[in-house]
Amino acid sequence: MSTLSLRLPESLHKSAREIARKEKISINQLIALALAEKIAALGAEDYLKARAKRASKVKFAKAMSKVAKKEPPEYDR
C-alpha cells in the first residue's frame, strides 16, 4: 500500500464524503475505486483504438454477408 497526499477543492471533498457515507465505505476506498474505474476506462479506450486500427471494411462486409437477412423480432426493434 502507498500513501498519497491529495488536495481537493472543498466541494469535491464534501461530495466524496456524502457518497462514501451513502455507500458505507471510507473516502479512501471511494477514491481508490473511482481511480480504478477511470484507469480501466482509459485502458479500454486504448485497447479499442488499437483494435480499430486493425479493422478491415472488406472483412466486416464479408462477415455481415453471412448474417441472415430477416426482420428482428418485435421486442428487439
C-alpha positions in Angstrom: 0.0 0.0 0.0 1.2 3.5 -0.8 0.3 6.8 0.9 -0.7 9.7 -1.3 -1.4 13.2 -0.1 -4.2 14.7 -2.1 -5.5 18.3 -2.2 -9.2 18.6 -3.2 -11.5 21.5 -3.5 -13.8 21.6 -0.5 -16.9 21.0 -2.7 -15.3 17.8 -4.2 -14.3 16.6 -0.7 -17.8 17.2 0.6 -19.3 15.3 -2.3 -16.9 12.4 -1.8 -17.8 12.3 1.9 -21.5 12.2 1.1 -21.1 9.4 -1.5 -18.8 7.4 0.8 -21.3 7.7 3.6 -24.2 6.6 1.3 -22.2 3.6 0.0 -21.0 2.8 3.6 -17.3 2.9 2.6 -14.4 5.1 3.5 -13.4 8.1 1.4 -10.1 6.3 0.8 -11.9 3.3 -0.6 -14.2 5.6 -2.7 -11.2 7.4 -4.2 -9.4 4.1 -4.9 -12.5 2.7 -6.6 -13.0 5.8 -8.7 -9.4 5.8 -9.8 -9.5 2.1 -10.7 -12.7 2.8 -12.8 -11.0 5.7 -14.6 -7.8 3.7 -15.3 -9.9 0.8 -16.6 -11.9 3.1 -18.8 -8.8 4.7 -20.3 -7.3 1.2 -20.8 -10.4 0.1 -22.6 -10.3 3.2 -24.8 -6.7 2.5 -25.8 -7.5 -1.2 -26.5 -10.4 -0.3 -28.7 -8.4 2.3 -30.6 -5.7 -0.3 -31.2 -8.3 -2.8 -32.4 -9.9 -0.2 -34.7 -6.6 0.4 -36.4 -6.6 -3.3 -37.4 -10.1 -3.1 -38.8 -10.9 -4.0 -42.3 -14.0 -2.9 -44.2 -13.7 -5.9 -46.5 -13.6 -8.4 -43.6 -16.6 -6.6 -42.0 -18.6 -6.7 -45.2 -17.7 -10.4 -45.6 -18.9 -11.2 -42.0 -22.1 -9.1 -42.5 -22.9 -11.0 -45.7 -23.3 -14.2 -43.6 -26.0 -12.6 -41.4 -29.5 -13.7 -42.2 -31.5 -11.0 -43.9 -34.7 -11.1 -41.9 -36.5 -8.6 -39.7 -35.7 -8.7 -36.0 -38.4 -9.8 -33.6 -40.7 -7.0 -32.4 -39.1 -6.9 -28.9 -35.7 -6.2 -30.5 -36.6 -3.3 -32.7 
